[in-house]
Amino acid sequence: MSRLFKIVTLGCKVNQYESAFVEESLIDLGCQNVNQGGEADLVVINTCIVTARASYQSRQAIRRAMKENPGAVIAAIGCYGQAFPGELSKINGVDLIAGNKGKSSLPGILARAGHHHPPLIVREDFEASSSFEEIPVKGFSDKTRAFLKIQDGCESFCSYCIVPASRGPLRSLDPDKVIRILRDLEGKGYKEVVLTGIHLGEYGSDLTNGIDLTRLLIEIGRNRFQSRIRLSSLEPTEIERDLIELVAGHDWLCRHFHIPLQSGDDAVLKMMNRHYSARMFTRVIHDIDRLVPKVSIGVDVLVGFPGESDRAFSNTIDLLRDLPISYLHVFPYSRREGTVAARSSDHLDNKRIKERAFLLRCLDRKKREMFWGSLMGETFPILTEGWVPGGRTLIRGLSDNYVRFVFPSTSLIKNEIVRVRAAGITEKGIAGQRVVD
């Protein structure tokens, strides 16, 4: 009898990619995915620890898996297991803890895993000479977009972040392999591929062939793929004029940048060990907005960092209010042991952090609606994802500039790029009308 398994994924797009690899590999080993219903005898939780809140949610997911799948083997994998295996070991009922090194061998370990008390820990330290571990993914379940992890590791050591301890040094996928995988994904019918990494903008820094992210994109363009390419998060210091002009000049590159700001106050940025100023960030945003028509610019903000004064918070919200950005991702600061910031004596109380996060989320809503409103009457290429759940009258999809569209249709349209004119604003994006030439 084949093993029945479920995978629960928390955190970033890299985790989503790695979960897709584990899922596909387990199926190749004869296991059966029961994510859509039924109890499993193996539950894999791909954890996240980017904040204390994410760690809490990972522990919640582990306990929920035990409750919903009594008797199942429980495996906690990923960043939590790499950085803090001891914490996970204290959760009674966890059978297997695995880190981030040696992912290619993990499916075989999971397929054979049994109950262990104390849990079996499969974890190795990263060395400075660690190379990129290719874990190929052929498909992404029912998704219309594919993800491709081309970079791993981080050496930035922001004072609030534990990621360098969980992901190791900077490592990049060879560019020839990137091209080969993109060709394979296009052959499988994917019309959008998201290039992702833990520190994507550092792609190529560990390679010896002079490649960087912009040169990789130029090489992708030379191969004339039909799939469009989307970039995941990039640091403001890594978005130079030639990259912006590349996005502006090629319709196969999605008009979408996601950029962490974290704070609009220079003193707080320095305490965070972020290597840019509010002025420099402003210049990058205005360059993108000026050069790329109808571009979507998303911004990460970390609110309530230790020592963030009322004035510092005002500087952040004033900066964001004036910038031509499209949406915000707001993260309330939470203490993460093992980071420099955790040792600070200036932690804010939770009430104040929640109040500031609320104000930023209100600004996020205004920014989204202003951006959506600026698109009215324009036509966009929409990658369709099928029916809006619960009905058979509206198709949903995603524009190249990262806006959720819905439009009426009398038949199912999925995994096709169609032209849709923006006609109105909905709670989650834009309502449109399909344009047929």
C-alpha positions as CSV (number, residue, x, y, z in Angstrom):
1,M,0.0,0.0,0.0
2,S,1.4,3.4,-1.0
3,R,2.0,6.1,1.6
4,L,-0.7,8.8,1.7
5,F,0.8,12.2,2.3
6,K,-0.1,15.9,2.7
7,I,2.2,18.9,2.4
8,V,1.6,22.2,4.3
9,T,3.7,25.1,3.1
10,L,4.3,28.3,4.9
11,G,6.3,31.4,3.9
12,C,8.0,32.4,0.7
13,K,7.9,31.4,-3.0
14,V,11.1,29.5,-2.5
15,N,9.3,27.3,0.0
16,Q,6.5,26.9,-2.5
17,Y,9.0,25.7,-5.1
18,E,10.7,23.3,-2.7
19,S,7.3,21.9,-1.6
20,A,6.5,21.3,-5.2
21,F,9.7,19.3,-5.6
22,V,8.9,17.2,-2.5
23,E,5.4,16.5,-3.7
24,E,6.4,15.5,-7.2
25,S,9.2,13.3,-5.9
26,L,7.0,11.5,-3.4
27,I,4.5,10.8,-6.1
28,D,7.3,9.4,-8.3
29,L,8.2,7.1,-5.4
30,G,4.7,5.7,-5.4
31,C,3.1,7.8,-2.7
32,Q,-0.3,9.4,-3.1
33,N,-1.1,13.1,-2.4
34,V,-4.4,13.5,-0.3
35,N,-4.2,17.2,0.1
36,Q,-7.7,17.6,-1.3
37,G,-9.3,15.5,1.5
38,G,-8.9,12.5,3.7
39,E,-6.4,11.6,6.4
40,A,-2.7,11.1,5.6
41,D,-0.2,8.8,7.2
42,L,2.6,11.3,6.4
43,V,2.2,15.1,6.9
44,V,5.1,17.3,5.8
45,I,5.1,20.9,7.2
46,N,7.5,23.1,5.2
47,T,8.2,25.7,7.9
48,C,9.0,29.5,7.9
49,I,10.8,31.4,10.6
50,V,11.2,34.8,9.0
51,T,9.5,36.4,12.0
52,A,8.4,35.1,15.4
53,R,4.9,35.2,14.1
54,A,5.9,32.9,11.2
55,S,7.5,30.5,13.7
56,Y,4.3,30.4,15.8
57,Q,2.3,29.7,12.7
58,S,4.6,26.9,11.8
59,R,4.2,25.3,15.2
60,Q,0.4,25.8,14.9
61,A,0.4,24.0,11.5
62,I,2.4,21.1,13.1
63,R,-0.1,20.7,15.9
64,R,-3.1,21.0,13.5
65,A,-1.6,18.3,11.4
66,M,-1.4,16.0,14.4
67,K,-5.0,16.7,15.3
68,E,-6.4,16.2,11.8
69,N,-4.2,13.1,11.0
70,P,-4.0,11.0,14.2
71,G,-1.3,8.4,13.9
72,A,0.4,10.1,11.0
73,V,4.2,10.5,10.8
74,I,4.8,14.3,11.3
75,A,7.8,15.8,9.5
76,A,8.8,19.4,10.0
77,I,11.2,20.5,7.3
78,G,12.9,23.7,6.0
79,C,14.1,26.9,7.8
80,Y,12.8,26.1,11.3
81,G,14.6,22.7,11.3
82,Q,17.8,24.3,10.0
83,A,18.0,27.1,12.5
84,F,16.3,25.8,15.6
85,P,15.9,22.0,15.6
86,G,15.9,22.0,19.4
87,E,12.7,24.2,19.5
88,L,10.9,21.8,17.2
89,S,12.1,18.8,19.2
90,K,10.1,20.0,22.2
91,I,6.8,19.6,20.3
92,N,5.6,16.1,21.4
93,G,4.6,14.1,18.3
94,V,7.1,15.5,15.8
95,D,8.8,12.4,14.2
96,L,11.3,13.9,11.7
97,I,13.1,17.3,11.6
98,A,15.0,18.2,8.4
99,G,16.9,21.3,7.5
100,N,17.6,23.0,4.2
101,K,20.8,21.2,3.1
102,G,20.5,18.1,1.1
103,K,16.9,18.7,-0.2
104,S,17.4,16.3,-3.1
105,S,17.6,13.3,-0.8
106,L,14.7,14.4,1.4
107,P,11.8,12.7,-0.5
108,G,13.4,9.3,-0.1
109,I,13.8,9.9,3.6
110,L,10.2,11.0,3.9
111,A,8.9,8.0,2.0
112,R,10.5,5.7,4.5
113,A,10.0,7.7,7.6
114,G,8.5,6.2,10.7
115,H,7.6,7.3,14.2
116,H,10.6,8.5,16.3
117,H,10.8,9.7,19.9
118,P,12.8,11.8,20.3
119,P,12.5,13.0,16.6
120,L,15.0,12.0,14.0
121,I,17.0,15.1,13.0
122,V,18.3,15.2,9.5
123,R,20.4,18.4,9.3
124,E,23.8,19.6,8.2
125,D,25.6,22.9,8.6
126,F,26.3,24.9,5.4
127,E,29.9,25.5,4.5
128,A,31.1,28.7,2.9
129,S,31.9,26.6,-0.3
130,S,28.4,25.2,-0.5
131,S,27.1,25.1,-4.1
132,F,23.6,25.5,-5.5
133,E,21.6,22.3,-5.2
134,E,19.4,21.8,-8.2
135,I,16.0,20.2,-7.3
136,P,14.1,20.1,-10.6
137,V,10.3,20.5,-10.6
138,K,8.3,19.3,-13.7
139,G,5.0,20.8,-12.8
140,F,3.0,22.8,-10.2
141,S,-0.2,20.9,-9.5
142,D,-3.1,22.9,-10.8
143,K,-1.3,26.2,-11.0
144,T,-1.0,28.2,-14.3
145,R,2.2,29.9,-13.2
146,A,5.5,28.1,-12.7
147,F,8.2,29.0,-10.2
148,L,11.9,28.5,-10.8
149,K,14.4,28.9,-7.9
150,I,17.6,30.2,-9.4
151,Q,19.3,31.4,-6.2
152,D,19.6,30.5,-2.6
153,G,21.2,31.8,0.6
154,C,21.7,35.3,2.1
155,E,24.7,37.1,3.6
156,S,23.0,40.5,4.3
157,F,22.6,39.9,8.1
158,C,19.9,42.4,8.6
159,S,19.6,42.9,12.4
160,Y,16.0,41.5,12.6
161,C,16.4,38.5,10.3
162,I,17.4,34.9,11.0
163,V,17.4,33.9,7.3
164,P,21.2,33.7,6.9
165,A,21.3,31.1,9.7
166,S,18.6,29.0,7.9
167,R,19.6,29.4,4.3
168,G,23.4,29.5,4.2
169,P,25.7,31.4,1.8
170,L,24.9,32.8,-1.6
171,R,24.5,30.2,-4.3
172,S,23.2,30.4,-7.9
173,L,21.9,28.0,-10.5
174,D,24.1,27.8,-13.6
175,P,22.7,30.1,-16.4
176,D,22.7,27.3,-18.9
177,K,20.5,25.2,-16.6
178,V,18.2,28.2,-16.1
179,I,17.7,28.4,-19.9
180,R,17.2,24.6,-20.2
181,I,14.6,24.5,-17.4
182,L,12.7,27.5,-18.9
183,R,12.6,25.7,-22.2
184,D,11.2,22.6,-20.5
185,L,8.5,24.6,-18.6
186,E,7.5,26.4,-21.7
187,G,7.2,23.0,-23.4
188,K,4.8,21.9,-20.7
189,G,2.5,24.9,-21.4
190,Y,3.4,27.4,-18.7
191,K,2.9,30.9,-19.9
192,E,4.5,32.6,-17.0
193,V,7.5,31.7,-14.9
194,V,8.4,33.4,-11.7
195,L,12.2,33.6,-11.1
196,T,12.7,33.4,-7.3
197,G,15.5,33.2,-4.7
198,I,16.2,34.0,-1.1
199,H,18.3,37.0,-2.3
200,L,17.4,37.1,-6.0
201,G,19.4,40.2,-6.8
202,E,22.6,38.5,-5.8
203,Y,22.1,35.9,-8.5
204,G,25.5,35.1,-10.1
205,S,27.7,36.6,-7.3
206,D,29.1,33.2,-6.5
207,L,29.7,32.2,-10.1
208,T,32.9,32.8,-12.1
209,N,31.5,33.7,-15.5
210,G,30.6,37.3,-14.8
211,I,26.9,36.6,-14.9
212,D,24.4,38.7,-12.9
213,L,20.6,38.9,-12.9
214,T,20.4,41.5,-15.7
215,R,22.8,39.5,-17.9
216,L,20.8,36.4,-17.2
217,L,17.6,38.2,-18.3
218,I,19.3,39.4,-21.5
219,E,20.3,35.8,-22.2
220,I,16.7,34.7,-21.6
221,G,15.6,37.3,-24.1
222,R,18.0,36.0,-26.7
223,N,16.3,32.6,-26.5
224,R,12.9,34.2,-27.5
225,F,10.8,32.2,-25.1
226,Q,7.0,32.7,-25.4
227,S,6.5,32.5,-21.6
228,R,6.6,35.8,-19.8
229,I,9.0,36.2,-16.9
230,R,8.2,37.7,-13.5
231,L,10.9,38.6,-10.9
232,S,10.3,38.1,-7.2
233,S,11.6,40.5,-4.5
234,L,14.6,42.6,-5.2
235,E,16.6,44.9,-2.9
236,P,16.6,48.6,-3.8
237,T,20.4,48.6,-4.1
238,E,20.1,45.9,-6.8
239,I,17.7,47.7,-9.1
240,E,19.9,49.7,-11.5
241,R,19.0,51.7,-14.6
242,D,19.9,48.9,-17.1
243,L,17.5,46.4,-15.3
244,I,14.7,49.0,-15.3
245,E,15.2,49.7,-19.0
246,L,15.2,46.0,-19.7
247,V,11.8,45.7,-18.1
248,A,10.5,48.8,-19.9
249,G,11.7,47.6,-23.3
250,H,10.5,44.0,-23.4
251,D,6.9,42.8,-23.0
252,W,8.0,39.3,-22.0
253,L,9.2,40.8,-18.7
254,C,6.4,41.6,-16.3
255,R,6.0,45.2,-15.3
256,H,6.2,44.4,-11.7
257,F,8.8,45.1,-9.0
258,H,8.5,44.1,-5.3
259,I,11.0,46.0,-3.2
260,P,11.6,45.8,0.6
261,L,11.8,49.3,2.2
262,Q,11.3,48.2,5.8
263,S,11.6,51.7,7.1
264,G,11.5,55.2,5.7
265,D,13.7,56.6,8.5
266,D,17.4,56.6,8.0
267,A,18.3,56.1,11.7
268,V,16.1,53.0,11.8
269,L,17.5,51.7,8.5
270,K,21.0,51.9,10.0
271,M,19.8,50.0,13.1
272,M,18.4,47.4,10.8
273,N,21.7,47.1,9.0
274,R,20.0,48.1,5.7
275,H,22.5,49.6,3.3
276,Y,20.5,52.4,1.7
277,S,18.8,55.7,2.7
278,A,15.2,56.9,2.3
279,R,16.5,59.3,-0.4
280,M,18.1,56.5,-2.4
281,F,15.0,54.4,-2.1
282,T,12.9,57.3,-3.4
283,R,15.2,57.7,-6.4
284,V,14.8,54.0,-7.4
285,I,11.0,54.2,-7.1
286,H,10.8,57.3,-9.2
287,D,13.1,55.9,-11.8
288,I,10.9,52.8,-12.2
289,D,7.7,54.8,-12.3
290,R,9.1,57.2,-14.9
291,L,10.6,54.5,-17.2
292,V,8.0,51.7,-17.0
293,P,4.4,52.5,-18.1
294,K,1.7,51.2,-15.8
295,V,4.2,49.4,-13.6
296,S,3.2,47.8,-10.3
297,I,5.5,48.5,-7.4
298,G,5.0,46.6,-4.2
299,V,6.8,47.5,-1.0
300,D,7.6,45.6,2.2
301,V,7.4,47.5,5.5
302,L,8.6,46.3,8.9
303,V,6.7,48.3,11.5
304,G,7.6,48.6,15.2
305,F,11.3,47.9,15.0
306,P,13.0,48.4,18.4
307,G,13.8,52.1,18.8
308,E,11.3,53.2,16.2
309,S,10.2,56.6,17.6
310,D,6.9,58.4,16.7
311,R,9.0,60.6,14.4
312,A,10.6,57.7,12.7
313,F,7.3,56.1,12.0
314,S,5.9,59.4,10.7
315,N,8.9,59.5,8.3
316,T,8.0,56.1,7.0
317,I,4.3,56.8,6.5
318,D,5.0,60.2,4.9
319,L,7.5,58.7,2.5
320,L,5.1,55.9,1.4
321,R,2.2,58.3,1.1
322,D,4.1,60.4,-1.4
323,L,5.7,57.7,-3.5
324,P,4.0,56.2,-6.6
325,I,3.7,52.7,-5.2
326,S,0.9,50.2,-5.9
327,Y,0.6,48.2,-2.7
328,L,2.2,47.5,0.7
329,H,3.1,44.3,2.5
330,V,3.0,45.2,6.2
331,F,5.0,43.1,8.7
332,P,4.7,43.9,12.4
333,Y,8.0,43.4,14.1
334,S,8.3,40.4,16.4
335,R,11.3,39.3,18.4
336,R,13.3,36.5,16.8
337,E,15.9,34.9,19.1
338,G,19.3,34.6,17.5
339,T,19.1,38.1,15.9
340,V,20.9,41.3,16.9
341,A,17.6,43.2,17.2
342,A,16.3,40.6,19.8
343,R,18.9,41.9,22.2
344,S,17.8,45.5,22.0
345,S,16.5,47.2,25.1
346,D,14.1,49.4,23.1
347,H,11.3,47.0,22.1
348,L,7.9,48.6,21.6
349,D,4.8,47.3,23.2
350,N,2.4,45.2,21.1
351,K,-0.4,47.7,21.2
352,R,1.7,50.5,19.6
353,I,3.0,48.1,17.0
354,K,-0.6,47.0,16.1
355,E,-1.8,50.6,15.9
356,R,1.1,51.5,13.5
357,A,0.5,48.4,11.4
358,F,-3.2,49.3,11.1
359,L,-2.4,52.8,9.8
360,L,0.0,51.3,7.2
361,R,-2.7,48.8,6.1
362,C,-5.1,51.6,5.6
363,L,-2.5,53.3,3.4
364,D,-2.1,50.0,1.6
365,R,-5.8,50.0,0.7
366,K,-5.7,53.6,-0.5
367,K,-2.6,52.9,-2.7
368,R,-4.1,49.8,-4.2
369,E,-7.4,51.6,-5.1
370,M,-5.4,54.6,-6.5
371,F,-3.3,52.3,-8.7
372,W,-6.3,50.3,-9.9
373,G,-8.1,53.6,-10.7
374,S,-5.2,54.8,-12.8
375,L,-5.6,51.7,-15.0
376,M,-9.2,52.3,-16.0
377,G,-9.8,52.1,-19.8
378,E,-6.4,50.5,-20.4
379,T,-6.0,47.0,-21.9
380,F,-3.8,44.3,-20.3
381,P,-2.5,40.8,-21.0
382,I,-4.2,38.5,-18.5
383,L,-3.0,35.0,-17.7
384,T,-6.3,33.3,-17.0
385,E,-6.7,30.9,-14.0
386,G,-10.2,29.6,-14.7
387,W,-13.6,30.3,-13.1
388,V,-14.0,32.5,-10.1
389,P,-14.7,30.0,-7.2
390,G,-18.4,29.4,-6.7
391,G,-19.6,30.3,-10.1
392,R,-19.5,29.8,-13.9
393,T,-19.9,33.3,-15.2
394,L,-16.6,35.1,-14.3
395,I,-13.0,34.2,-15.2
396,R,-10.2,35.3,-13.0
397,G,-6.6,36.0,-13.9
398,L,-3.4,38.0,-13.3
399,S,-2.1,40.9,-15.4
400,D,1.5,41.3,-16.2
401,N,1.6,44.2,-13.8
402,Y,0.3,42.0,-10.9
403,V,-3.3,43.0,-10.7
404,R,-6.1,40.5,-10.1
405,F,-8.7,40.7,-12.9
406,V,-12.1,39.2,-13.3
407,F,-14.2,39.3,-16.5
408,P,-17.4,37.7,-17.8
409,S,-17.3,34.6,-20.0
410,T,-19.7,32.0,-21.2
411,S,-17.0,29.3,-21.4
412,L,-14.0,28.2,-19.3
413,I,-10.7,30.0,-20.2
414,K,-7.7,28.7,-18.3
415,N,-3.9,29.1,-18.9
416,E,-4.4,31.4,-21.8
417,I,-3.2,35.0,-22.1
418,V,-6.1,37.2,-23.3
419,R,-6.5,40.9,-23.6
420,V,-8.8,42.5,-21.0
421,R,-9.8,46.2,-20.7
422,A,-10.0,47.5,-17.1
423,A,-13.6,48.8,-16.5
424,G,-14.1,48.9,-12.7
425,I,-12.7,48.3,-9.2
426,T,-13.6,45.3,-7.1
427,E,-12.6,44.4,-3.5
428,K,-9.6,42.4,-4.7
429,G,-8.7,44.1,-8.0
430,I,-10.2,45.0,-11.3
431,A,-13.4,44.0,-13.2
432,G,-12.9,44.1,-16.9
433,Q,-14.1,43.2,-20.4
434,R,-12.3,40.8,-22.7
435,V,-11.1,42.5,-25.9
436,V,-11.4,40.3,-29.0
437,D,-9.7,41.6,-32.1
